[in-house]
């Protein structure tokens, strides 16, 4: 019989859990110290909710973090419904955030005013496109505190292969087709 007992198994599991807790705390501290970069995002919503996420690793996108980000981007105006957001959108947002933070000289959060939109919510918006990329999890409307939409659009132009729409109080970014426009 091996030396494996219930007590040693519980001790090993407890040690593993403690090690995992330490790893999670270090990861959280890392995101607090450096919340922006090409592999991470610092997002806020107008309702005060906030998320810091390292969504990309050496192996690619972290599916758990993409799930958390997708939930964060849910339609808060229609029962909190959510869809899987296109990971390339988070790459685009991280590029915009990292470059604007570098120019600013410190970390800047992205304020998400709209992520996923349900068909009902989208139809109720007077100026929304009928086939909006928000319906498919390919778009976000964002603000960067202290910067006008044109500055956000300029930063996005270095990273985007999709759409950039400039509005009076926000910037629309999507990962569908390359195009630009100025909205109302």
N, CA, C and O of each residue as an XYZ file, in Angstrom:
736
protein
N       0.841     -1.185      0.000
C       0.000      0.000      0.000
C       0.883      1.243      0.000
O       1.909      1.291      0.677
N       0.468      2.247     -0.769
C       1.253      3.480     -0.839
C       1.022      4.314      0.406
O       0.146      4.012      1.217
N       1.803      5.350      0.548
C       1.689      6.227      1.700
C       0.573      7.250      1.550
O       0.524      8.213      2.315
N      -0.310      7.072      0.598
C      -1.392      8.022      0.349
C      -2.542      7.748      1.307
O      -3.180      6.696      1.249
N      -2.794      8.699      2.180
C      -3.906      8.576      3.120
C      -4.861      9.737      2.900
O      -4.543     10.718      2.227
N      -6.026      9.596      3.482
C      -7.007     10.675      3.351
C      -6.438     11.969      3.923
O      -6.637     13.042      3.354
N      -5.735     11.869      5.040
C      -5.152     13.048      5.677
C      -4.108     13.698      4.777
O      -4.078     14.922      4.649
N      -3.240     12.880      4.143
C      -2.216     13.467      3.276
C      -2.843     14.060      2.021
O      -2.376     15.077      1.508
N      -3.921     13.411      1.519
C      -4.622     13.931      0.351
C      -5.271     15.269      0.679
O      -5.192     16.209     -0.112
N      -5.921     15.362      1.858
C      -6.524     16.629      2.268
C      -5.460     17.697      2.481
O      -5.664     18.861      2.137
N      -4.331     17.302      3.045
C      -3.238     18.259      3.243
C      -2.716     18.783      1.919
O      -2.448     19.976      1.779
N      -2.570     17.884      0.940
C      -2.097     18.307     -0.379
C      -3.115     19.225     -1.043
O      -2.739     20.220     -1.662
N      -4.405     18.900     -0.922
C      -5.456     19.729     -1.520
C      -5.479     21.101     -0.857
O      -5.644     22.113     -1.538
N      -5.314     21.147      0.459
C      -5.284     22.418      1.171
C      -4.090     23.250      0.712
O      -4.221     24.454      0.487
N      -2.932     22.617      0.575
C      -1.741     23.318      0.084
C      -1.933     23.835     -1.323
O      -1.521     24.951     -1.639
N      -2.562     23.024     -2.182
C      -2.828     23.434     -3.554
C      -3.774     24.629     -3.576
O      -3.558     25.583     -4.323
N      -4.828     24.577     -2.751
C      -5.787     25.679     -2.688
C      -5.107     26.950     -2.196
O      -5.369     28.035     -2.716
N      -4.233     26.823     -1.194
C      -3.521     27.997     -0.685
C      -2.614     28.570     -1.772
O      -2.516     29.788     -1.923
N      -1.950     27.695     -2.529
C      -1.105     28.155     -3.630
C      -1.912     28.848     -4.707
O      -1.472     29.845     -5.278
N      -3.108     28.314     -4.989
C      -3.991     28.934     -5.968
C      -4.454     30.290     -5.474
O      -4.503     31.246     -6.248
N      -4.795     30.388     -4.197
C      -5.204     31.677     -3.625
C      -4.088     32.705     -3.762
O      -4.348     33.854     -4.118
N      -2.850     32.307     -3.483
C      -1.707     33.215     -3.610
C      -1.550     33.650     -5.062
O      -1.301     34.824     -5.334
N      -1.694     32.700     -6.008
C      -1.581     33.029     -7.433
C      -2.670     34.007     -7.858
O      -2.407     34.939     -8.619
N      -3.901     33.797     -7.366
C      -4.993     34.700     -7.710
C      -4.767     36.090     -7.130
O      -5.036     37.089     -7.797
N      -4.282     36.165     -5.906
C      -3.996     37.455     -5.277
C      -2.892     38.172     -6.055
O      -2.988     39.375     -6.298
N      -1.846     37.444     -6.446
C      -0.764     38.070     -7.227
C      -1.270     38.561     -8.575
O      -0.880     39.637     -9.029
N      -2.131     37.786     -9.215
C      -2.700     38.206    -10.503
C      -3.531     39.472    -10.322
O      -3.450     40.390    -11.137
N      -4.331     39.524     -9.252
C      -5.145     40.711     -8.988
C      -4.268     41.918     -8.696
O      -4.557     43.022     -9.158
N      -3.186     41.714     -7.926
C      -2.258     42.809     -7.641
C      -1.594     43.300     -8.918
O      -1.399     44.502     -9.099
N      -1.247     42.373     -9.804
C      -0.644     42.729    -11.081
C      -1.580     43.603    -11.898
O      -1.145     44.583    -12.502
N      -2.868     43.256    -11.923
C      -3.840     44.047    -12.674
C      -4.098     45.395    -12.028
O      -4.416     46.361    -12.721
N      -3.968     45.477    -10.707
C      -4.127     46.755    -10.032
C      -2.936     47.655    -10.329
O      -3.102     48.844    -10.598
N      -1.737     47.087    -10.281
C      -0.525     47.871    -10.524
C      -0.407     48.285    -11.987
O      -0.012     49.414    -12.280
N      -0.745     47.386    -12.904
C      -0.640     47.660    -14.341
C      -1.945     47.187    -15.003
O      -2.004     46.087    -15.552
N      -2.997     48.034    -14.946
C      -4.297     47.580    -15.437
C      -4.467     47.633    -16.952
O      -5.461     47.131    -17.478
N      -3.518     48.231    -17.656
C      -3.665     48.339    -19.104
C      -2.468     47.731    -19.808
O      -1.365     47.700    -19.263
N      -2.688     47.255    -21.008
C      -1.644     46.644    -21.822
C      -2.299     45.895    -22.957
O      -3.526     45.792    -22.991
N      -1.529     45.370    -23.883
C      -2.100     44.678    -25.042
C      -2.766     43.357    -24.660
O      -3.498     42.781    -25.465
N      -2.520     42.869    -23.438
C      -3.097     41.594    -22.998
C      -4.147     41.760    -21.906
O      -4.616     40.771    -21.344
N      -4.516     42.993    -21.602
C      -5.416     43.231    -20.469
C      -6.306     44.438    -20.721
O      -6.015     45.283    -21.567
N      -7.382     44.498    -19.978
C      -8.330     45.603    -20.093
C      -8.785     46.069    -18.723
O      -8.891     45.287    -17.779
N      -9.053     47.365    -18.642
C      -9.667     47.971    -17.473
C     -10.918     48.675    -17.994
O     -10.835     49.727    -18.628
N     -12.071     48.081    -17.717
C     -13.341     48.582    -18.224
C     -14.231     49.067    -17.091
O     -14.212     48.519    -15.989
N     -15.013     50.102    -17.379
C     -16.019     50.604    -16.446
C     -17.322     50.765    -17.208
O     -17.337     50.888    -18.433
N     -18.427     50.761    -16.447
C     -19.755     51.018    -17.016
C     -20.348     52.235    -16.310
O     -19.942     52.557    -15.193
N     -21.300     52.913    -16.942
C     -21.924     54.083    -16.301
C     -22.601     53.769    -14.971
O     -22.771     54.663    -14.143
N     -22.992     52.508    -14.751
C     -23.644     52.135    -13.485
C     -22.644     51.961    -12.340
O     -23.032     51.634    -11.218
N     -21.349     52.182    -12.624
C     -20.328     52.075    -11.588
C     -19.611     50.739    -11.556
O     -18.618     50.601    -10.842
N     -20.076     49.757    -12.300
C     -19.384     48.469    -12.305
C     -18.046     48.604    -13.030
O     -17.869     49.472    -13.885
N     -17.132     47.746    -12.677
C     -15.765     47.831    -13.177
C     -15.179     46.429    -13.294
O     -15.492     45.553    -12.488
N     -14.333     46.219    -14.294
C     -13.679     44.935    -14.479
C     -12.258     45.159    -14.966
O     -12.017     45.936    -15.890
N     -11.328     44.469    -14.334
C      -9.940     44.428    -14.797
C      -9.659     42.983    -15.162
O      -9.903     42.073    -14.370
N      -9.144     42.777    -16.366
C      -8.974     41.415    -16.857
C      -7.711     41.279    -17.679
O      -7.401     42.126    -18.517
N      -6.986     40.201    -17.427
C      -5.893     39.805    -18.322
C      -6.474     38.685    -19.184
O      -6.554     37.535    -18.751
N      -6.872     39.026    -20.392
C      -7.634     38.118    -21.238
C      -6.785     37.366    -22.255
O      -7.282     36.486    -22.957
N      -5.517     37.710    -22.331
C      -4.642     37.068    -23.312
C      -3.393     36.568    -22.602
O      -2.810     37.266    -21.773
N      -2.987     35.333    -22.946
C      -1.768     34.745    -22.412
C      -0.868     34.385    -23.584
O      -1.204     34.637    -24.741
N       0.278     33.795    -23.271
C       1.196     33.379    -24.335
C       0.519     32.391    -25.284
O       0.863     32.326    -26.465
N      -0.436     31.627    -24.774
C      -1.124     30.621    -25.572
C      -2.327     31.142    -26.344
O      -2.957     30.374    -27.072
N      -2.665     32.406    -26.214
C      -3.816     32.978    -26.909
C      -4.815     33.561    -25.930
O      -4.460     33.941    -24.814
N      -6.061     33.628    -26.353
C      -7.107     34.186    -25.501
C      -7.455     33.220    -24.375
O      -7.551     32.011    -24.581
N      -7.640     33.773    -23.189
C      -8.088     33.014    -22.026
C      -9.612     32.972    -22.084
O     -10.270     33.989    -21.862
N     -10.170     31.813    -22.379
C     -11.618     31.685    -22.597
C     -12.432     32.089    -21.361
O     -13.523     32.640    -21.499
N     -11.924     31.826    -20.179
C     -12.639     32.220    -18.969
C     -12.726     33.734    -18.872
O     -13.773     34.283    -18.529
N     -11.618     34.410    -19.177
C     -11.617     35.868    -19.132
C     -12.488     36.467    -20.241
O     -13.144     37.488    -20.035
N     -12.492     35.831    -21.415
C     -13.370     36.303    -22.501
C     -14.832     36.153    -22.065
O     -15.661     37.013    -22.362
N     -15.141     35.075    -21.371
C     -16.497     34.888    -20.850
C     -16.851     35.999    -19.859
O     -17.944     36.562    -19.929
N     -15.940     36.319    -18.940
C     -16.185     37.396    -17.972
C     -16.353     38.738    -18.677
O     -17.243     39.517    -18.337
N     -15.496     39.002    -19.659
C     -15.608     40.249    -20.419
C     -16.927     40.290    -21.198
O     -17.573     41.335    -21.270
N     -17.322     39.163    -21.775
C     -18.589     39.102    -22.502
C     -19.756     39.413    -21.571
O     -20.679     40.134    -21.947
N     -19.714     38.873    -20.367
C     -20.767     39.158    -19.394
C     -20.766     40.639    -19.030
O     -21.827     41.249    -18.895
N     -19.584     41.215    -18.873
C     -19.477     42.637    -18.545
C     -20.089     43.498    -19.651
O     -20.652     44.558    -19.377
N     -19.977     43.043    -20.892
C     -20.467     43.798    -22.051
C     -21.948     43.524    -22.334
O     -22.458     43.925    -23.379
N     -22.636     42.851    -21.421
C     -24.040     42.478    -21.616
C     -24.918     43.720    -21.792
O     -24.496     44.843    -21.513
N     -26.138     43.492    -22.258
C     -27.107     44.575    -22.449
C     -27.755     44.883    -21.099
O     -28.722     44.231    -20.704
N     -27.223     45.865    -20.408
C     -27.732     46.196    -19.077
C     -29.094     46.894    -19.144
O     -29.753     47.071    -18.119
N     -29.512     47.286    -20.340
C     -30.824     47.925    -20.494
C     -31.917     46.928    -20.886
O     -33.081     47.309    -21.011
N     -31.558     45.663    -21.080
C     -32.555     44.653    -21.447
C     -32.290     43.356    -20.684
O     -31.809     42.375    -21.250
N     -32.607     43.368    -19.413
C     -32.515     42.186    -18.542
C     -31.113     41.598    -18.432
O     -30.974     40.438    -18.042
N     -30.090     42.343    -18.755
C     -28.727     41.834    -18.624
C     -28.417     40.679    -19.550
O     -27.580     39.838    -19.224
N     -29.071     40.617    -20.694
C     -28.814     39.534    -21.641
C     -27.426     39.693    -22.246
O     -26.940     40.804    -22.457
N     -26.801     38.545    -22.520
C     -25.417     38.562    -22.982
C     -25.213     37.558    -24.105
O     -25.987     36.613    -24.260
N     -24.171     37.773    -24.877
C     -23.702     36.824    -25.889
C     -22.191     36.732    -25.774
O     -21.554     37.561    -25.124
N     -21.630     35.721    -26.408
C     -20.176     35.593    -26.496
C     -19.679     36.719    -27.395
O     -20.058     36.795    -28.564
N     -18.844     37.582    -26.862
C     -18.300     38.703    -27.634
C     -17.094     38.213    -28.437
O     -16.357     37.331    -27.995
N     -16.910     38.782    -29.592
C     -15.785     38.439    -30.458
C     -14.480     38.829    -29.760
O     -14.290     40.007    -29.457
N     -13.569     37.875    -29.494
C     -12.313     38.201    -28.804
C     -11.480     39.276    -29.505
O     -10.758     40.020    -28.842
N     -11.569     39.369    -30.825
C     -10.818     40.416    -31.541
C     -11.245     41.813    -31.091
O     -10.453     42.753    -31.166
N     -12.489     41.959    -30.625
C     -12.936     43.257    -30.110
C     -12.129     43.638    -28.874
O     -11.760     44.801    -28.708
N     -11.853     42.667    -28.009
C     -11.071     42.957    -26.807
C      -9.622     43.278    -27.167
O      -8.990     44.104    -26.508
N      -9.091     42.633    -28.206
C      -7.751     42.988    -28.686
C      -7.724     44.449    -29.145
O      -6.796     45.193    -28.825
N      -8.747     44.845    -29.894
C      -8.844     46.232    -30.371
C      -8.949     47.197    -29.198
O      -8.225     48.192    -29.147
N      -9.836     46.914    -28.264
C     -10.004     47.794    -27.105
C      -8.717     47.905    -26.295
O      -8.370     48.989    -25.824
N      -8.009     46.790    -26.131
C      -6.754     46.804    -25.373
C      -5.701     47.649    -26.095
O      -4.946     48.375    -25.448
N      -5.643     47.562    -27.427
C      -4.702     48.382    -28.181
C      -4.985     49.859    -28.017
O      -4.066     50.654    -27.818
N      -6.255     50.232    -28.101
C      -6.658     51.636    -27.917
C      -6.313     52.090    -26.510
O      -5.725     53.155    -26.319
N      -6.679     51.282    -25.530
C      -6.436     51.657    -24.137
C      -4.943     51.769    -23.835
O      -4.509     52.729    -23.198
N      -4.163     50.802    -24.285
C      -2.719     50.822    -24.005
C      -2.057     52.033    -24.651
O      -1.224     52.686    -24.023
N      -2.413     52.339    -25.886
C      -1.766     53.474    -26.559
C      -2.192     54.796    -25.937
O      -1.360     55.684    -25.750
N      -3.467     54.940    -25.616
C      -3.908     56.195    -24.993
C      -3.336     56.353    -23.587
O      -3.010     57.465    -23.172
N      -3.212     55.251    -22.855
C      -2.609     55.313    -21.520
C      -1.138     55.716    -21.611
O      -0.651     56.487    -20.784
N      -0.432     55.194    -22.618
C       0.985     55.540    -22.798
C       1.136     57.024    -23.107
O       2.008     57.688    -22.546
N       0.304     57.545    -23.986
C       0.371     58.968    -24.329
C      -0.024     59.828    -23.132
O       0.557     60.887    -22.895
N      -1.008     59.365    -22.390
C      -1.502     60.093    -21.219
C      -0.468     60.102    -20.081
O      -0.421     61.041    -19.286
N       0.346     59.066    -20.015
C       1.332     58.962    -18.945
C       0.840     58.182    -17.746
O       1.494     58.184    -16.704
N      -0.275     57.526    -17.863
C      -0.834     56.706    -16.785
C      -2.034     55.939    -17.296
O      -2.574     56.239    -18.360
N      -2.442     54.952    -16.533
C      -3.548     54.085    -16.949
C      -4.861     54.848    -17.049
O      -5.216     55.629    -16.167
N      -5.568     54.603    -18.141
C      -6.886     55.187    -18.371
C      -7.909     54.059    -18.521
O      -7.679     53.127    -19.292
N      -9.029     54.125    -17.802
C     -10.066     53.122    -18.022
C     -10.843     53.429    -19.296
O     -10.874     54.572    -19.751
N     -11.460     52.424    -19.859
C     -12.407     52.628    -20.952
C     -13.808     52.552    -20.357
O     -14.148     51.588    -19.671
N     -14.617     53.570    -20.623
C     -16.004     53.582    -20.174
C     -16.843     52.986    -21.299
O     -16.936     53.561    -22.383
N     -17.453     51.834    -21.038
C     -18.286     51.153    -22.028
C     -19.717     51.650    -21.861
O     -20.351     51.402    -20.835
N     -20.225     52.358    -22.880
C     -21.607     52.833    -22.824
C     -22.556     51.847    -23.489
O     -23.752     51.843    -23.198
N     -22.029     51.005    -24.387
C     -22.849     49.982    -25.021
C     -21.948     48.878    -25.547
O     -20.958     49.143    -26.229
N     -22.293     47.654    -25.230
C     -21.594     46.488    -25.762
C     -22.600     45.708    -26.596
O     -23.048     46.176    -27.643
N     -22.950     44.517    -26.125
C     -23.993     43.751    -26.803
C     -25.329     44.478    -26.644
O     -25.610     45.062    -25.598
N     -26.150     44.431    -27.701
C     -27.520     44.937    -27.639
C     -28.470     43.858    -28.123
O     -28.224     43.214    -29.142
N     -29.558     43.663    -27.390
C     -30.581     42.725    -27.841
C     -31.296     43.333    -29.047
O     -31.284     44.552    -29.221
N     -31.919     42.498    -29.878
C     -32.668     43.037    -31.019
C     -33.750     44.043    -30.596
O     -33.952     45.052    -31.271
N     -34.439     43.775    -29.491
C     -35.468     44.694    -29.014
C     -34.907     46.037    -28.607
O     -35.462     47.080    -28.952
N     -33.815     46.015    -27.878
C     -33.179     47.260    -27.443
C     -32.657     48.028    -28.652
O     -32.839     49.242    -28.744
N     -32.007     47.324    -29.580
C     -31.461     47.987    -30.765
C     -32.572     48.638    -31.592
O     -32.413     49.762    -32.068
N     -33.698     47.934    -31.763
C     -34.819     48.471    -32.550
C     -35.427     49.708    -31.898
O     -35.969     50.570    -32.589
N     -35.339     49.800    -30.573
C     -35.910     50.941    -29.859
C     -35.041     52.197    -29.951
O     -35.493     53.292    -29.617
N     -33.801     52.040    -30.402
C     -32.909     53.190    -30.518
C     -33.114     53.866    -31.864
O     -33.023     53.229    -32.912
N     -33.386     55.143    -31.823
C     -33.700     55.900    -33.033
C     -32.571     55.895    -34.059
O     -32.833     55.786    -35.257
N     -31.335     56.010    -33.616
C     -30.227     56.154    -34.560
C     -29.441     54.866    -34.804
O     -28.440     54.891    -35.519
N     -29.869     53.751    -34.231
C     -29.112     52.503    -34.366
C     -29.339     51.864    -35.739
O     -30.449     51.877    -36.270
N     -28.277     51.312    -36.293
C     -28.381     50.587    -37.559
C     -29.207     49.325    -37.347
O     -29.085     48.669    -36.312
N     -30.037     48.985    -38.309
C     -30.873     47.786    -38.183
C     -30.037     46.525    -38.064
O     -30.434     45.579    -37.383
N     -28.893     46.501    -38.713
C     -28.016     45.336    -38.677
C     -26.738     45.661    -37.882
O     -25.634     45.286    -38.278
N     -26.913     46.354    -36.771
C     -25.796     46.824    -35.956
C     -24.879     45.679    -35.527
O     -25.349     44.582    -35.225
N     -23.600     45.933    -35.501
C     -22.630     44.944    -35.036
C     -22.766     44.682    -33.542
O     -22.233     43.694    -33.037
N     -23.477     45.562    -32.825
C     -23.765     45.329    -31.408
C     -24.625     44.074    -31.232
O     -24.536     43.400    -30.205
N     -25.454     43.760    -32.229
C     -26.343     42.597    -32.152
C     -25.589     41.278    -32.160
O     -26.111     40.260    -31.707
N     -24.372     41.290    -32.669
C     -23.604     40.059    -32.850
C     -22.408     39.933    -31.907
O     -21.650     38.966    -31.979
N     -22.246     40.915    -31.026
C     -21.105     40.878    -30.114
C     -19.808     41.314    -30.772
O     -18.726     40.906    -30.351
N     -19.914     42.146    -31.808
C     -18.736     42.611    -32.543
C     -18.412     44.080    -32.284
O     -17.466     44.605    -32.872
N     -19.180     44.766    -31.411
C     -19.021     46.219    -31.283
C     -19.106     46.691    -29.841
O     -19.669     46.027    -28.971
N     -18.525     47.869    -29.624
C     -18.624     48.553    -28.341
C     -18.630     50.055    -28.593
O     -17.943     50.548    -29.488
N     -19.402     50.765    -27.807
C     -19.362     52.215    -27.781
C     -18.615     52.576    -26.506
O     -18.963     52.118    -25.417
N     -17.585     53.403    -26.654
C     -16.733     53.702    -25.501
C     -16.447     55.194    -25.379
O     -16.602     55.967    -26.324
N     -16.026     55.558    -24.183
C     -15.510     56.890    -23.877
C     -14.198     56.684    -23.130
O     -14.015     55.678    -22.446
N     -13.302     57.629    -23.263
C     -12.076     57.635    -22.471
C     -12.088     58.952    -21.695
O     -12.040     60.023    -22.300
N     -12.151     58.886    -20.365
C     -12.251     60.104    -19.562
C     -11.167     61.120    -19.918
O      -9.978     60.802    -19.948
N     -11.608     62.351    -20.188
C     -10.684     63.435    -20.479
C     -10.304     63.570    -21.946
O      -9.547     64.473    -22.302
N     -10.814     62.691    -22.806
C     -10.453     62.729    -24.226
C     -11.702     62.748    -25.096
O     -12.682     62.067    -24.792
N     -11.673     63.529    -26.184
C     -12.827     63.577    -27.073
C     -12.895     62.319    -27.952
O     -11.899     61.616    -28.117
N     -14.071     62.048    -28.507
C     -14.223     60.880    -29.385
C     -13.212     60.833    -30.534
O     -12.788     59.746    -30.927
N     -12.824     61.970    -31.073
C     -11.858     61.974    -32.180
C     -10.497     61.412    -31.753
O      -9.832     60.738    -32.540
N     -10.081     61.685    -30.518
C      -8.813     61.139    -30.026
C      -8.897     59.627    -29.902
O      -7.944     58.919    -30.226
N     -10.034     59.133    -29.435
C     -10.242     57.683    -29.316
C     -10.251     57.061    -30.712
O      -9.652     56.009    -30.932
N     -10.928     57.712    -31.645
C     -10.975     57.225    -33.021
C      -9.594     57.184    -33.664
O      -9.265     56.244    -34.388
N      -8.791     58.206    -33.397
C      -7.430     58.229    -33.934
C      -6.616     57.066    -33.381
O      -5.923     56.381    -34.134
N      -6.695     56.839    -32.079
C      -5.975     55.704    -31.480
C      -6.465     54.395    -32.086
O      -5.661     53.509    -32.374
N      -7.763     54.264    -32.280
C      -8.332     53.033    -32.842
C      -7.876     52.808    -34.277
O      -7.751     51.663    -34.711
N      -7.627     53.874    -35.014
C      -7.253     53.730    -36.423
C      -5.935     52.976    -36.600
O      -5.681     52.431    -37.673
N      -5.108     52.938    -35.580
C      -3.842     52.206    -35.654
C      -4.020     50.708    -35.439
O      -3.143     49.919    -35.791
N      -5.158     50.312    -34.860
C      -5.374     48.912    -34.494
C      -6.558     48.274    -35.205
O      -6.662     47.048    -35.252
N      -7.444     49.081    -35.754
C      -8.717     48.573    -36.253
C      -8.672     48.136    -37.705
O      -8.106     48.811    -38.565
N      -9.277     47.001    -37.948
C      -9.569     46.542    -39.312
C     -11.070     46.649    -39.532
O     -11.588     46.200    -40.555
N     -11.770     47.247    -38.568
C     -13.222     47.317    -38.617
C     -13.724     48.742    -38.651
O     -13.084     49.632    -39.213
N     -14.878     48.947    -38.043
C     -15.536     50.236    -38.095
C     -15.169     51.153    -36.950
O     -14.967     50.727    -35.813
N     -15.090     52.443    -37.294
C     -14.854     53.498    -36.315
C     -15.885     54.577    -36.590
O     -15.872     55.206    -37.647
N     -16.775     54.786    -35.635
C     -17.791     55.822    -35.759
C     -17.597     56.873    -34.686
O     -17.484     56.552    -33.503
N     -17.560     58.124    -35.101
C     -17.381     59.231    -34.161
C     -18.722     59.906    -33.905
O     -19.402     60.336    -34.837
N     -19.088     59.992    -32.649
C     -20.325     60.644    -32.232
C     -19.960     61.773    -31.275
O     -18.804     61.898    -30.871
N     -20.931     62.585    -30.917
C     -20.652     63.734    -30.058
C     -20.052     63.340    -28.713
O     -19.162     64.024    -28.207
N     -20.533     62.239    -28.128
C     -20.108     61.914    -26.764
C     -19.463     60.535    -26.606
O     -19.131     60.144    -25.487
N     -19.280     59.793    -27.700
C     -18.663     58.475    -27.597
C     -18.080     58.080    -28.948
O     -18.311     58.736    -29.964
N     -17.318     56.990    -28.929
C     -16.743     56.423    -30.150
C     -17.246     54.995    -30.296
O     -17.186     54.208    -29.350
N     -17.738     54.665    -31.473
C     -18.160     53.300    -31.788
C     -16.967     52.578    -32.410
O     -16.321     53.102    -33.318
N     -16.678     51.372    -31.917
C     -15.633     50.528    -32.493
C     -16.215     49.150    -32.754
O     -16.934     48.602    -31.918
N     -15.901     48.590    -33.922
C     -16.329     47.221    -34.189
C     -15.260     46.489    -34.989
O     -14.331     47.099    -35.519
N     -15.409     45.180    -35.064
C     -14.429     44.324    -35.742
C     -15.058     43.616    -36.936
O     -14.805     42.436    -37.177
N     -15.875     44.348    -37.675
C     -16.504     43.769    -38.856
C     -15.760     44.222    -40.101
O     -14.717     43.648    -40.415
N     -16.245     45.223    -40.825
C     -15.592     45.706    -42.038
C     -14.963     47.066    -41.792
O     -15.445     47.851    -40.976
N     -13.869     47.335    -42.517
C     -13.191     48.633    -42.367
C     -14.088     49.730    -42.963
O     -14.460     49.685    -44.136
N     -14.418     50.702    -42.125
C     -15.178     51.859    -42.548
C     -15.131     52.882    -41.429
O     -14.865     52.533    -40.279
N     -15.384     54.133    -41.753
C     -15.431     55.203    -40.766
C     -16.637     56.089    -41.075
O     -17.070     56.185    -42.223
N     -17.162     56.721    -40.057
C     -18.280     57.638    -40.244
C     -18.373     58.595    -39.054
O     -17.828     58.355    -37.976
N     -19.071     59.659    -39.299
C     -19.378     60.621    -38.235
C     -20.877     60.592    -38.036
O     -21.644     60.847    -38.964
N     -21.292     60.276    -36.810
C     -22.704     60.147    -36.493
C     -23.249     61.400    -35.842
O     -22.549     62.393    -35.642
N     -24.516     61.310    -35.524
C     -25.178     62.454    -34.857
C     -24.820     62.541    -33.416
O     -25.289     63.439    -32.717
